[in-house]
Amino acid sequence: MDVKSKQNFTQSRLSYQPVRRGHDPDIFHKGDAKTHHPPTSLTDPEKYLCWVCRRILRNPHVAECGHRFCQGCLYEVLGTKGYLPCEGCRLDGTPGVYITRGYSDMAMRRELGRLHCVCPTRGCSWTGKLDEYEGKHEDQCQFGHSVCDLCGQNIATDKLSEHRQSCPAALTECPHCQASLEQSKVQNHISDNCPEVKIRTISSKLTNLEKKLKDSSATLDDFSSRILALETSSADGTFVWKITGFAKCRRDAVSGSQPYLLSPSFTTGRPGYQ
């Protein structure tokens, strides 16, 4: 293939997606009673098969040697080893051909897309063209199952979109610190590792300690007042009352704002009368 011909091809690039193998050969029905379409006759079925998975080509790619592969099959091998020994060339009598790249085979894709097929999933009666099957029905068949690309679970195809919204392996944000993590790990993160939750917990504990300290301080002040009253009280029948600020007390008494003063208690003896 010359340089000009190569420029007419668009080399496919890898993306991080689950590898989808080729289609089951039974996808091309044989005119059974469940469909009104005539049976698809594959006069040269070998040209529709991938040289890696040996199934009907999915998103066909062609190598420089002319052999075709599913895009997923080809680039899974190239992504792992960097090259692919061509089995087709070996069987054709040309061993030692190594493939390092592939090109999207649009002509083969159109040819396959026009072929009538049936849904290979047991219980499903859908029938139509292969491009209709790949483009819509395959991912919506209520009888089929697909592997979730996030958690690896086998999920009913028509429930896959709903599953992805609540998939335990789907990434979400911590509602407190906005850290990105899997949904299944959110609760453990909040309980053990979230820095915002830790800060709030410590702050709450400090607030409670401050309140307890204030309550304890008020209790100590009350005890101090009682002790002072006991220390200044008389218990021998005599009492000397020293009034401080006598001039002010007199003015308050004359004005009527504080007409009396209460002395500390005193008794005739420890068990005596007050």
C-alpha positions in Angstrom: 0.0 0.0 0.0 1.6 3.3 -1.1 1.6 6.5 1.0 -1.2 8.1 -1.0 -3.5 5.1 -0.4 -2.6 5.1 3.3 -3.7 8.7 3.6 -7.2 7.6 2.5 -7.6 5.5 5.6 -8.2 6.9 9.1 -6.3 5.0 11.7 -8.4 4.1 14.7 -7.2 5.2 18.1 -7.7 3.3 21.3 -10.0 4.5 24.0 -10.5 3.0 27.4 -13.5 0.8 26.8 -14.4 -2.8 27.4 -13.2 -5.0 24.5 -16.2 -6.1 22.4 -15.5 -9.2 20.4 -17.0 -10.1 17.1 -20.6 -11.2 16.6 -21.8 -14.8 16.9 -22.0 -16.2 13.4 -25.6 -17.3 14.2 -26.5 -13.7 14.0 -27.1 -14.2 10.3 -30.3 -16.2 10.4 -31.2 -19.1 8.1 -34.7 -18.1 7.2 -36.4 -19.4 10.3 -40.1 -18.8 11.0 -39.6 -15.9 13.4 -38.7 -13.4 10.6 -40.2 -12.4 7.3 -36.8 -11.4 5.9 -35.2 -13.9 3.5 -32.2 -15.7 4.9 -28.8 -14.1 4.5 -26.5 -16.1 2.2 -22.8 -15.7 3.0 -21.2 -16.9 -0.2 -17.7 -16.2 1.3 -18.2 -16.3 5.1 -14.4 -16.4 5.7 -14.0 -12.7 4.6 -16.5 -11.7 7.4 -14.5 -13.4 10.2 -12.0 -11.7 12.4 -8.5 -13.4 12.4 -8.3 -13.1 16.2 -11.7 -14.1 17.6 -12.9 -15.9 14.5 -16.3 -14.3 14.8 -18.3 -11.9 12.6 -16.3 -8.7 12.3 -17.3 -5.8 14.6 -16.1 -2.4 13.5 -13.8 -4.1 10.9 -10.2 -3.0 10.5 -7.8 -4.1 7.8 -4.1 -4.6 8.2 -1.5 -3.7 5.5 -1.4 -7.4 4.6 -5.1 -7.3 3.7 -6.5 -9.4 6.5 -9.3 -8.1 8.6 -9.9 -7.9 12.4 -12.4 -6.5 14.8 -11.2 -3.2 16.1 -11.3 -4.3 19.7 -9.5 -7.6 19.0 -6.7 -5.9 17.0 -6.0 -3.1 19.4 -6.2 -5.2 22.5 -3.3 -7.3 21.2 -1.4 -4.3 19.9 -1.9 -2.5 23.2 -0.4 -5.5 25.1 2.4 -6.7 22.8 2.8 -3.9 20.3 2.5 -6.3 17.4 0.3 -9.2 16.1 1.6 -12.2 14.2 -0.9 -12.5 11.3 -2.5 -16.0 11.4 -4.1 -15.4 8.0 -0.7 -14.8 6.3 0.7 -17.9 8.0 -2.2 -20.1 6.6 -1.7 -18.4 3.2 1.9 -19.6 3.2 3.5 -16.3 4.2 4.7 -16.8 7.8 6.5 -14.1 9.8 4.2 -11.2 9.0 3.7 -9.0 12.0 0.9 -6.4 12.2 1.6 -3.1 14.1 -1.3 -1.0 12.9 -4.7 -1.2 11.3 -7.1 1.0 9.3 -10.8 1.3 9.5 -12.4 -0.7 6.6 -15.4 1.4 5.8 -16.3 -0.6 2.7 -16.5 -3.8 4.7 -18.5 -2.0 7.4 -21.1 -0.9 4.9 -21.2 -4.3 3.3 -21.8 -6.0 6.7 -24.3 -3.3 7.8 -26.6 -4.0 4.9 -26.9 -7.8 5.8 -30.1 -8.9 7.5 -29.6 -10.6 10.9 -31.5 -11.7 14.0 -30.8 -10.9 17.6 -28.8 -13.9 18.9 -30.1 -13.5 22.4 -32.4 -16.4 23.4 -36.0 -15.3 23.7 -35.7 -12.2 21.5 -37.5 -12.1 18.2 -35.9 -8.9 16.8 -34.7 -8.9 13.3 -33.2 -6.2 11.0 -30.0 -5.0 9.4 -26.7 -5.5 11.2 -26.0 -1.7 11.4 -29.5 -1.3 13.1 -28.6 -4.1 15.5 -25.2 -2.6 16.4 -26.5 1.0 16.5 -29.5 0.5 18.7 -30.9 -2.9 19.5 -27.8 -4.6 20.8 -27.6 -2.2 23.8 -31.3 -2.2 24.5 -32.4 -5.8 24.1 -34.4 -6.7 27.1 -33.4 -10.3 26.9 -29.6 -9.6 26.7 -27.0 -9.0 29.3 -24.0 -6.7 29.2 -20.9 -6.4 31.4 -20.8 -3.1 33.3 -17.5 -1.4 32.3 -17.2 0.1 35.8 -17.8 -2.8 38.2 -17.7 -5.8 35.9 -21.2 -7.1 36.9 -23.4 -8.9 34.3 -26.4 -6.6 34.0 -29.6 -6.9 31.8 -28.9 -4.8 28.8 -32.1 -2.7 29.1 -31.1 -1.9 32.8 -27.5 -1.0 32.1 -28.1 2.7 31.9 -30.0 2.7 35.1 -27.3 0.5 36.8 -24.5 2.9 35.8 -26.3 5.7 37.7 -26.1 3.7 41.0 -23.1 1.5 40.2 -21.0 0.9 43.3 -17.8 1.6 41.2 -19.2 4.8 39.7 -17.3 7.9 40.7 -19.0 10.5 42.8 -18.1 13.4 45.1 -18.0 13.4 48.9 -20.8 15.8 50.0 -18.4 17.3 52.6 -15.0 17.7 51.0 -15.8 17.1 47.3 -13.2 14.4 47.0 -13.7 12.1 44.0 -14.2 8.4 44.9 -16.3 5.3 44.2 -19.9 5.4 45.5 -19.4 2.2 47.5 -16.6 3.9 49.5 -18.4 7.1 50.3 -19.7 6.1 53.8 -16.3 4.7 54.9 -14.6 7.9 53.6 -17.1 10.1 55.6 -16.7 8.0 58.7 -12.9 7.6 58.7 -11.1 9.8 56.3 -13.0 13.0 55.3 -11.0 16.0 56.5 -14.0 18.3 56.6 -15.9 15.8 58.9 -12.9 15.5 61.1 -12.6 19.3 61.5 -16.3 19.6 62.3 -16.1 16.8 64.8 -13.2 18.4 66.6 -14.9 21.8 66.5 -18.0 20.3 68.0 -15.9 18.7 70.8 -14.2 22.0 71.5 -17.5 23.8 71.8 -18.8 21.2 74.3 -15.6 21.5 76.3 -15.9 25.3 76.4 -19.5 24.9 77.7 -18.4 22.5 80.4 -15.6 24.8 81.4 -18.1 27.7 81.8 -20.4 25.5 83.8 -17.5 24.4 86.0 -16.4 28.0 86.5 -19.9 29.0 87.6 -20.0 26.1 90.1 -16.5 27.1 91.4 -17.7 30.7 91.9 -20.7 29.5 93.8 -18.5 27.3 96.0 -16.1 30.2 96.6 -18.9 32.4 97.7 -20.2 29.8 100.2 -16.7 29.2 101.6 -16.2 32.9 102.0 -19.5 33.2 103.8 -18.5 30.4 106.1 -15.1 31.9 106.8 -16.5 35.3 107.6 -19.3 34.1 109.8 -19.1 34.1 113.7 -19.9 31.2 115.9 -18.9 32.4 119.4 -21.9 34.7 120.2 -20.1 37.9 119.2 -20.0 39.5 115.8 -18.1 42.5 114.5 -19.6 43.9 111.4 -17.3 46.1 109.3 -19.2 48.0 106.7 -17.1 49.1 103.8 -18.1 52.2 101.8 -20.3 53.5 104.6 -20.8 56.9 103.0 -22.2 55.4 99.9 -24.4 53.0 101.9 -25.7 56.0 103.8 -26.6 57.9 100.7 -28.4 54.8 99.2 -30.4 54.4 102.4 -31.4 58.1 102.5 -32.4 58.0 98.8 -34.3 54.8 99.3 -32.5 52.9 96.6 -31.0 50.5 99.2 -32.7 51.0 102.5 -31.1 48.1 104.3 -28.0 45.9 104.5 -27.8 42.2 105.4 -24.9 41.1 107.6 -23.1 37.8 107.3 -24.7 35.2 109.5 -23.4 34.6 113.0 -24.4 32.1 115.8 -24.0 31.7 119.5 -22.0 28.5 118.8 -21.4 25.8 116.2 -24.7 24.1 117.0 -26.2 27.2 118.4 -29.0 29.6 117.4 -28.5 31.9 114.4 
